[in-house]
Structures are given as C-alpha cells and as structure tokens.
C-alpha cells in the first residue's frame, strides 16, 4: 500500500490506493496569517504518523508564504503551542 499526499482547496489530504484516509484544512487570512482548522485521519490508519506528515506539509507551505500560523484544531494546538 502506498500513500499519496496531495494539496487542493486549502487542504492537504492523503489517499491510499483506494480512498481518502486523512486531511488537514487551513484558512488563509489576509496576506499575513493563516489558521489550521481541522485534522482527521481514518481510525484504521491512526498511529502511523499521517497527521504529523500533514501538519509538516501545511506548516511548510504557510511558512513559505511568510504567514503567522494560528492553530485552532486540537491536534495542531498540541503540536505547535509550547
């Protein structure tokens, strides 16, 4: 089984060969900020680092745009707020 990480419409999502198994959504606010709104991974695929990889992709994208990242979903808050 191979996983494919893709981006579309303010979200990154991951598919296995057959179905979508996880996503992370974000919202760009103006020119300088963005929120991370939602994270979901299918229960059958949890514990494999999928949400961490999605977060890495979102953070990298938003940092390249020089945006302040405001985590709103509990997963992003747990990982980004220290």
N, C-alpha and C positions, 0 to 999 in steps of 0.2 A: 504494500500500500504506500503510495506517495502522497504527500500533502502539497497543496498549491496555495501560496499566499498571494492574494490579489487586492487591488485597490479600485474602488468605484464610489462615486457619490458620497464623499465624506465618511467613508468607512473602509476599513481593511477587513477582509474575510478570508477564511481558509476552507478549502474543499479537499476531500479525499477524491478518489476516482469517481465516486458515485453521487456525492451530496455535499452540501454546505454543512460544516460542522462547528463553525465558530465565527464570531465577528466582534469588532470593536468600532464604535462610532464616535465621531468627533464633530464639533461645530466651530468653524472659523468666525471670529467676532471682529469686525472691522479689519484693520491692517496689522494689528499687533498682538492679538490674543486668540486663544482657542480653548475650548473645553473638551475633555474626554468624557463622554456622556454614558456609555453603555458597553459592557463586556459580557459576552456569552460564549460558552463552549459546551457542546453536547456532553451530557454526563458520561457517555461511553468513552470520551476522549480526554477527560479531565486528568490532571496529574502528569501530563506529558510535556508541559512547558509551552503549550499552544498559546495561552493567554499572555504569557511573558513575551513570546515572539511577536504577537500582535501589538503589544504595548511598545516594544522596541521599534517596530516599523512606524507606528503613529508618532512616537516621540521624535524619531529621526526626521520624519517628514516635516513636522511642525517646527523643529529646531532649524532646519534648513531654510524655513520661511521667516526665521527670527521672531517667532511668536512666543509669548508667555503662555505656558500651559497651565490650565486650571482643571485639575482632576475633579470630577463630580461623581463618577460611579465608584462604588466601594473598592473594587479591585485596584483601580488607578490610584485612589487615595492611599490605600495600604502600601502600594509600591513606590509612590512618588513623594508623599508627605513624610518628612522626618522630624 
